[in-house]
Amino acid sequence: MKPYVAIPATLALVYRAWSRKSLTTAGIVAAAITALVHAQHPWSTPFTLLVVFYMGGTTATKVKHDIKSQLTVSSTGSSGGEGARTHIQVLANSIVASILTQLHARQLARSGQDCFSNGTNAADLLMVGVVANYAAVAADTFSSELGILSKSKPRLITSLTLRVVPPGTNGGVTAVGLLAGLFGAFTIAITSTVLLPFCSEWGNKEKGIWIAAVTVWGGLGSLLDSFLGGWLQSSVVDKRTGKVVEGSGGQKVLVHPSSTQPAGAAALPKQNTSLRTTEEAANTATLRGAKITGSSAGSQPGTRDPEHESRRVESGFDLLDNNDVNVLMAAIMSIGGMAVASYVWDVPLSAAFAK
């Protein structure tokens, strides 16, 4: 990408993030570095996909912020609604695409190819991975940010009965969220169709197939993120308000030791009945303002931590945080998209990484 375009565009993104306080200081630095990594590619496609994802994501976040602040609470004790995003959150959505962008630029330099050949050159698979990454993370962002606006209660996708859960629960899906996710992926599909330098002219049929495929793939990425979040990431609910507690910067939320099992999990063994009864009494006492000491995860013995004692796990197992889930989903969808293209084009996936 031409420096005289990339540098002013990157500065504009940095200023926008700073003026709107949408990113922390470290987040702005990470975003600037990510933008420059994308701008080193000879095509404008990777950089523009990053910009479209960022602009769309921040717009969606702004639209739902006031409503989300009423439906969730923050782990810091304030009302819900997400604050400035950190460098970890920035990288969680873009690190896979950054790596694939650099690999594709290297392959282009080696082969001398200057266009997207639709599978004639194995390096095309790497660009498919970049597009798949942004289609998936855009779909996930739109789905999670706008899905909470749905008037209907979300249903837990990992539950056999699809039980109703509080808004903001990981793995909770709504029709509005699914449609918003498809729209997010559609913006990436359109952008890639317009900007990819195809070696041969594409007709309306070929463009339509590409747009549909990228949109659907992005939507599947949003669903995958819901499955992974519902299973591997715990959703914590504040017992006093019934609202989901959001971790700062996408991190895990601390809970009381007695609340480590998701709702609906099997009962504890009989020999632990007395312990469970004691813990339940402690939770009840907390709601009434009683002093409970040394009972919160990570607390020192003899200290009071009533904020954490008033929480319970609604669903999921506390194995990953939100950022971990995002990276895992992006990697699966990027590599998966490359594998599908490899099959369709009959090009070995390994050839894309050949030295």
N, C-alpha and C positions, 0 to 999 in steps of 0.2 A: 504494500500500500504506500502511496506517495507520502513522504514526510510532511509536505506542506498541507496535507489534508489531515493526517493522523495526529500531528502534534496539537493543532488548534482544537480538533475534536476531543482529544483526551483532556486538554485543559478545560474545555467547556463542561465535560462530564464531572471533572473534579470540582469545578466551581458550583455546579448544580447540587452535587452531593453535600458540599460544605454549606451552601446557602440554605438548603432545606434541612440540614442536619439529619439526612437519611442514612449517613454512615459515620462511624466513629473515626477518629484521626487515623488509627491503624487501618480501619476499613477503607478509608480514602487512599492510603498508600498502596494497599493491596489491589484496589480497583485500578489505580493508575498503572501499576506494574503489569497487571493482567491486560489492560488495554494496549500497552506498548508491545507486549508479547504477541497479541493478536495482530497488531499493526505491522509487525515485521513480515507477515505473510504477503507475498506479491499480489494476491487478490484482495479486494475490499470485503469479500463475503464474511470471513470470520469476525472481523472488527465490527461490521454492521450488525451481525447476529447478536454480538455481545451488547451493542448499544440498544437494539430493539428489545432484547430481554430485560436490560436494566430499566429502560424507560417504561416498558409495560409493567414490570414488577413494582416499581415505585408508585406508579399511577394507581395500580390496583390496591396497594397498601394504603394509600391516602384515602381512597374511596371508602374503605371499610373501617378505617381507624376508629372513628367516633362510636360506631356501632359495636365493634369488637371490645372497646374499652368498657362497655356496659355488660358484655356477656362473659368476659374472662377477667382474671385477676393476675397480677404479676407476682413472681416469687419474691420480689423486693418489697412487697407490701402495698404497692400502688395499684391503681386501677389497671385493667388490661389494656391491650393495644400495644403493638410492638414499638420499641424505641429504635434508636439508631442501630444499624446492623454492623457487626464486627468484621474484622478481617477473616475470621474463621468462616463466617457465613458467606462472605464473598467468594472465598476459595472453594467452599463446598459445592457451589454451583458452577464454577468455571475451571477448576484445576484440570479436570479430564479433558475439556475442550482445548485448554492451553497446551497440554502435552501433544494432543493429536494435531493441533495447528502447526506446531514446530516440526513434528515428524513429516507432515505433508509438505511443508515448505522445503524441507531437506530433500525429499523425494523428487519434488519438482525441479530443484536445482540440478540433481543428478541426472534426471531423464531428459531435461530440456523441454518438458511438456509445459504448455502455457494455457491449457484449457481443460475442462471437465469432459472426459471422453465416454462417460456412461459405462465404465467397466473395461474399456479397452486397455487402460493402464491400471494396474493394481493399486496405485497410489490413490485412485478415486475412492477406495474404500475408507481411507482415513478422513476424507472430507465428508463422507456419509456419516462417519462417527461424530464429527463436529456438529453437523446439522441435527443428528439424533439427540445429542446432548442438550442442545438448546431447546429443541422441541419438547423434550421431557421435562426439563427444569422450568420452562415457561408454563407448561401445562400444570405442573405441580404448584407453582407460585400462584397462578390465577385461580386454581381450584381451591387452595387453602385460604387465600386472601378474600376471595369473593364468595366462596361457598358458605361462609358464615353468615352471609346476608339472607340466606334462604329462610323463609317463614316456617318451613317444615323442619322438624328435629332431625339431626343426622342419625344414621344407623351404622353400627359398627360392622365393618366389612369382614372382619375376622371372626365374627360370631355366627354360629350356625343358625341362630334365630334372627340375625340381623337386628339385635335389640337396639332400642333408642338410647342414645348417650348425649351428654351435655355438649353444646356447641364448643368447638375447639379441641375435641377429643381426637387423639391420633388414631387414624383408621376410620373415623366417622365420615361418611359420605352422604351427599344430597344430590338431587337431580341438578340443582343450580350449580353446585360445585363441579359436577362432571361436565356440564355444558361450558362453564367458564374455562375449564381445563382445555377442552377441545378448541376453544377460541384462542387461548394462549398459544397452543401448538400451531394453529392456523396462521397466526402472525409470522411465526418462524418459517412456515412452509412457503408463504407468499414471498417473504423477503429472499429466501434462498433461490426461489424460482426466478426472481427478477435479476439477482446479482451473480449467480453462478455463470461463469463464462463457458457455456457449452461449446464443444468442438463442432457440433452440427446443429442446424436449426431444429428446434423442437416445435411440433405442432400443438394444437390445443389439446389433443388427446393425451400426448405424452406429458404435457404440463399438468393436466388434470389428474393423471395417475400419480405423479410425483407429489402434488399438493395433498391429495387424499391419503397417500401412504405416510407422508411425514406427519400429517394431522392425527391420523389414527395411532401412529407409533407414539407420538407425544402423549395422547390420551391414555395409552396403555402404561406409559411411564408414570403418570399421575396415579393410576390405580395401583401400580406396583409400590409406589411410595406409601400409599395408604395401607397396603398389606404389611410392608416392612415396619412402618410406624406402629400399626396396630399390634403386631406381634413382638417386636424387639425393643420398642420404646414405651416406657410407662407413661400413662396419662394420669396426672394427679389432680384430685378434686378437693377444693376447700370445703370442709364439712359444714361450716357455718353458713356459706352462701350457696353451695351446690355448683359453684362455677369452677371451670378448669383453671389450674394454676400454670402460667407460662414461665418457663425458665428464661432467665436473662441471656441474650445472645445465643439462644437455641440450646443451652446447656440443660443438664438434668436438674430435676427438682427434688429436694430432700423431703423425705416423708418419715412418719413415725414408724419404728420397727414393727409394730403390730399391724401395719397397713401394707406390708410388702406383697401380699397376694392380691391379684386382680379380682374384681367383682365376679362372683360366680365360680371362684376356684374351689377346689375340694377343701373340706374342713380339716383342721389340724388333728393329729392323732389324739386319742382319748387322754393319754398321759399329760398332754399339754393344756387340758381344759382349764385348770386352775390359773395357769399363766395367762391364757386368753381372757379369762374372766377379769383378772386383775388389770390387764391392758385396756379392756373395754371400759372398765370403771374409770381408768385414768383419762381416757378420751372424753367420757361424759363429764368428768370433773373439769377438764380443760374448757369445755364449752360453757361451763358455769363460772369460769374465772378462777378455779382453784389452782394452787401452786403445785405443779408436778415437776420433779427434779430429775435430771440425768436420764431422760427418756427419749431424746431425739437423736436421730442418726447424726454422728459426727460431733455430738455435744460432749463436753467434759462432765464427769460425774459431779453431781451437786449443783449443776447449772440449770437455769430455767430457759426453755425454748418453746413457749406456748404456740408460736406461729406454726412450727412444723408439726406439733402434736395435733393440730386441727385438720390434718390432711389425710387423705386415703388414696389408694391406687384404684382408679376406675377400670383400667384395662392395660394389657401389655406387660412385658417383662423388662425390667430395668437393665438392659444389656447395652443399648446404644442411646446416644442423644440425637437430637434433631439433625445436627450437622453430619453426624456419622451416617444417618439414614439417607440424607441427600446425596452424599458422595457415593455411597453404595448403589443407590438407584441410578445416578447419572452414569456410573461405570458400566452397570449391567445393560442399560439401554443403549449406550454408545457402542459397546462391543457387540451387543445383540443386533443392533442395526447394521453393523458392518458384516456380521455373519449372514444375515438375511440377504444383503446385497451380494455377498460372495456367492451364495447359492444361486440367486437369480441370474447373475452375470457369469456364473461358472468360472470364477477366479479364485484361486486359493487365498485364504485369509492371510496365511503366512507371507505371501508374496508382498503384501503391503508394508511389511516390516523388514524386507530383505535389505541387506547392506550392500 
